[in-house]
């Protein structure tokens, strides 16, 4: 019986490693598979045992501790404030993926499993990139699974029942499966965020490779991914993420002097993109126009002014509840009470993760979120080598910037991507943890 239990634990641990690899591949392309693989990963983790050692690894790892404390505070936030039981449970479920970080850290993901998962993500992003180019030149049939941007006019604002006559989107919003905005399987903001990270990932793989043809392959894919972000897909978040990642690379390899070089390179690159890409120019001009035309007392329906509207009223709620917020799940109720007199509709979130956390659980919640990012930045020694240390830092920068423009810890793809690779990259062996204590 003892031998059977031990064998079962070993096989469960092995299966968990392969599950993380499969999950890294499906995140950019297949939501249904994500849910199945997550359930399988939790099952394998439960069966594989070793609880005492796992507890030690979690408590000795600052990233794992920071993730648990943040989730615990968000869970405690359901005790106070408004919102129905269903709304509170909904937001707790959204944040529960944070526990994936300590779960993976407790398993001690070895270098081989990390490499497999990173290559699986690179392969998935490469497939996505190829499909995006195929869609842009018209050789990929649209419809079915190939959905460029499945926009729901009732998605951002609560209109129950949905009234199609209400202009929830701007007149120039790109239609579904428009080759001029060739995002594949995900909405354009998610596509560009992942592809911007892909530029860093492909570049790191090119740098790490010892074979010339492999190096040139990944370098070429990195260049194509950068052009996909800047010249093809209309996701402004990806523009900012790409710029942030470039700053990280230049600083990591050339120090503070590299920051000057990064500013020059980015200025030239973005200026060129503005001149040669109609898509890039239109998205940038839309920001300037939206900022100039926005009014806090008028309902708006384009991505820029809409976010400004959300930010403005959310900050007002925070000013009324700065310490504890309105509770996890209380945002919609508090926002509705604030805007009901001026007749504005109610979003499900303010399109900013920092504001969302702060409005839900106060200034301490915001500090805990930032502290998680700080701990990840400081703990890149657990990423095994310099190249994967760069990927780990790039992960933090990608999500930290994404959180400025969307609830990146609540959107399915972004949060799962972040939590999975945080657990993988910051899972060091026991000797590393003992050294850090």
N, C-alpha and C positions, 0 to 999 in steps of 0.2 A: 504494500500500500504506500509506504514511504517513497519507494523508488518511482511509483506511478505519479505521485504528487510532484516530486522533484522534476520528473521528465515533462509533466504538463506545464510547470512553471517555466522551464527552459524554452519549450516550444511556444508558449504564449508570449514570452519576451521577444523571441525571434519574429513572431508574427507581428508584434507591435512595431518593430523596426521597419518591416516591409510595408506596414500600413501607413507609416509616416511618409514613405517614399511615394506610395500611390496617392496619398492626400496632397502632397506637394504638386503632383501632376494634374490633379483634377480641379484644384482651386481656381485657376483662371478659366476653366471651360465647362464645369458640370456641377451644378448645385446639388442635384439629387445624390450623386456619388459622394459628395462631401459629407452629407448627413449619415449615409450608411457607413462610411469609413470612420467617421468620428465615433459612432456607436461601437464599432469593432475595436477601435483603439482603446476606448475606455474599458471594454470587456477584457481585452488582453492585459491591460494594466492591472485590473482587479485580480485576475487569475495568477499573474506572474509572481505575486508575493514579495517578500523582502521588505516588510513594512518599517522595521526599525531603521535600516540603512536609508530607506527613502526619506523618512522624517528627518534624519540627520542631514541629508543632502539638501533638502528644502530649506531648513533653518540656517544652513551654512551658506546658502546662495542668496546674495542681496537682491537679485532680480526676482527670484521666486518669492521672497518675503514681501517685496514691494508690490507684486501683482496680487498676492493674497490679501494684503492690508487694504489695497484699493478696492478690491471686490467686496471685502467685509464691510467697508464703510458705505459702499453703494447699497449693499444688502440691508444694512442698518437704516439707511435712508428711507426704507419702506415703512418705518415705524411712524414717521411724522409727515406732515404736509397733506396735500390733497391727492386726488386721483382715486379711481376705483381699485378694487382688489385685482381685477383683470389687468388694468394698466400697470400696476406695480409688478405683478408677476411677469408681464410682457417685457418690462425693462430689465428685470433681474435675469430673465432668460437671455436677453441680448448681451448682458455683461458676463454671463457665465463662462464664455469662452476664454476669459482671462485665466481661469483655472487650468487651461490647457498648458500654460507656461510652467507652473510648478509640477504638473503631471509629467511632462517630458523631462524636466530637469531631474526629477527624482529617479528616472530610469537610467541616467547616464548614457546619453546617446553618443556612441563612439564615432571616430573619424570616418569610418567606412559608411556608416548610416547617414552621417551628415553629407558626405560626398554624394551618396545616392540621391538624397532628397534635393540637394542643390541642382544636380544634373537633371532630375525629373522636372523641377520648375523651369530650368533653362529650356528643356525640350518642349514643354507645354507652351512657353512663351514664344518659342521659335515657330511652332505650329500656328499659334494665334497670329503671329506676324506675317507668315506666309499667306494665311487666309485673308488677312486684311489687305495685303497687296493684290491678291487675286480679286477681291471684291472691288477694289478701287479701279482696276482696269477692265472690269466687266466680264471676267471669265468665270466668276463664281455665281451660280444661281442663288437667288435670295428666296427667303421664305422658309418655313419649318424651323429648324434649329438655327439657321443663319439669320440672326436678327440684329440689325445694326444698332438700334437704340430703342428698346421697347418702352417708349414714354407713355405713361398713363396720365391723362390730364387731371386726374384727381389724386395723383401720387403725392404731390408736395403740399397740397392744401386739402383740408377735410371738407368735402362737399358731399353730403349724404342726403338724398341720393345724388349721384354725379349728374350735373347738368352740362351736356356737351356744348350748349350755346354759350357758356361762360368761357371767355378766352383765357384759359389757364396757361397757354404757351404763346410766345411771340409769333407773329405772322411769318417770320423768317426762320423759324425753328426747323432744322433739317428733318425730313420725313423718315419714317422707318426704312431701313435698308437702303439709304441713299449712298451711293458709291463715293460721294464727296465727303462723307463722314464715315469711313470704313472701319467702324469698331465691330468686333466679332463676339457674339454670345454674351457680352456684358455691355452696360451703358458706357457712353464715351468717357465719362470721368473716371470710372474704374479701369477701363482699358488703358487710358493714358497714364494713370498712376502706376499700374503694374508694368507697363512697357517702359516707363522712365526708369523704374528700378531695374528692369531688364537690361537697359544700356549699361548700368554699373555691373550687373551680374555677368553679362557677356564679356565686358572688358576685363573683369577679374579672372574669368576663365581663360581668356587669351593670355593674360600676363602669367598665369600659373602654369600653363601648358608648356611642356618641354619639346613637343613635336611642332615643327614649323607649319605644316599644313593645318593642324588643329588650331594653332595660334591665329593663323590668317582667317580661318573659318569663323572663329568667335569674334575676331576684330571686325570682319565684314558684317556679321549679324548685328553687332553693336552699332555700327554706322547706319544700317538699315532701320534699326529700332529707333535711333535718334531722329532720323528723317520722318518716321511714322508718327512720332510724338509731335514734332514741330510743324510738319508740312501737310499732314494728312488728317489725323483724327482731331476733332474739335473739343479737346478737353484741357481747359486752362490750368487746372490743378497739375496736370502732367508737366506743363511748361515750368511751373515754379519748382516742382519736385526735381526736375532735370537740372535746373540751375543750382538748387541746393546740393544735389549729389556731386555736381562738378566742383563746387566749393570744397566739399569734404575731400575729394580725391586730390585736388591741388594742395590743400593744407596738409594732408597726411603724408604726401610724398615730397613736398617742397617747403613745408613749414609756412610761417606767416608771409614770407615773400611770395609764396605761391598764390596767396589770396589776390595779390595785385594782378598776377598773370591770369587768374581765373576771371576777374572782373573784365579784363581786356578781351579774353576769349569769348566770354558770354555776351559782351556788348556787340562784338563783331557778328557772332552767330545769330543772336536774336534780331539784330538790325537787318542782316541778310534774309532771315526768315520773313521778316515784316515786308521786305521788298518783293520777294519772289513768290510768297504763298498768300493767296487770297483768303484762305481759311484762317491762317494765323493773323493776318491783318484785321479781318472782320472781327475776330474774337477779342483782340486787343482794343480795337476801336469801340466795341460794345461796352467794355468796362468804363472807358472815359465818358461815353455818352450816358451810361446808366448813373454814374456818380453825379454828373452834372444835372440830371433831370429828376433825381429821386426826391420825394417828399414824404415825411413820416406820417402824414395824414391821408395819403392817397394809396389805394391798393395798386400793386404792380404785379406784372406777370412775366418778366424776363429774369434770367438767372442772376444778374447783377443786382438790380434794384430789389428783387425779391429777397436776396440774402441781406441787403442793407435794412430792409423792413424787419426781417426776423431778428437781426442783431440789435437793432434799436430798441425794440420792445422787450427782448430778452434781457438786455442790460438794465432796463427799467425795473423788471421783476427782481433781478439780482440786487439792485439798490434797496429794494424793500425787504429782501430776505438774504442779507450778505453772509450770515454765519452758518446757518444750517440749510438754506435753500428751501424749496417748496416740496422736497421729498422725491425719492426715486419713483417716478410715475406721475408726479404732480404737475409736470410742465404744461400739458395741454389745458388743464383746468385753469391754471394761473394765467396763461396766455389769453384764454378766452375771456376771462374776467377783465383783463386789461384792455382788450381791443373791442369789446362788444359795443361800446358807445359810438365808435367810429366805423363800425360795420366791416371790419377786416376779417378774413377767414383765418382759421387756426391751423398752423402746421403741426406735424407730429414731432418735429425737432427744429432747432434753429440753424441747422446746417453748419454748425461749428461745435466740435467735440468739447473744447475747453469751456465754452459758454454753457453747453448742455450739462456737463458735470457740475459746473459751479451753480447753475440755477437749480439743479436737483439736490445737491448735497453741500453747497456752500464753498467757502474759501478753502477749507481743509480738504475737500474733495479735489479741488483744482491742484492744490499743493501735492497731494498724493499721486495724481496723474503725472505731474511734472517730475516728481521724485522717481517714479518708475522709469521715465525716459533718462533721467540723470544716472540712475544706477546701471542702466544698460550701457550708456556711453562710457562709464567708468569701468565696466566689467568686461571689456572686449578681450582681456587676457584669456578669458574662458573660451574664446573662439578658436583656439588651437594654433593658428598661424596668422601672419600679417595679412594675407589675402582674404581669409575668411573674417579676420578682424575688420577689414574694410567693408565687407558685405554686412557684417553685424551693425556697424555704424551707419551704413547706408540704409539699413532697415529702419533704424530709429529716426533718421532724418526724413525718410519717405512718409512714415506715419505721422510724425510730428507736424510736417507741413500739410499732409492730407487732413489732419484734424482742424486746420484753420478754415477749411472750406466745406467740410462734410463731417458727419459723425462716424469717423473711420473705425471706432471701436464698437459700432453698432451695425454698420452695413456688413452683410454677410461675407462677401469676398474679402474686403479689406481687413476686417477683424480676424478672420480665420488665417489669412496670409500672415498677418502680424504676429498672432499668438503662436502659430505653428513654428515659424522660423525664430521667434524669440526663444521658445523652448529648446529648439534644436541648437541654435548658435551659442546659447549661454549655459548649455549643459556640459560642464567640465567633468573630468574624472576626479576621484576622491582625493588624490594627492594634491591637485590644484586647489580644491576646496579647503583642505587642511592648511595649506600654505596661507590662504587668505584669512583664516580665522585669527 
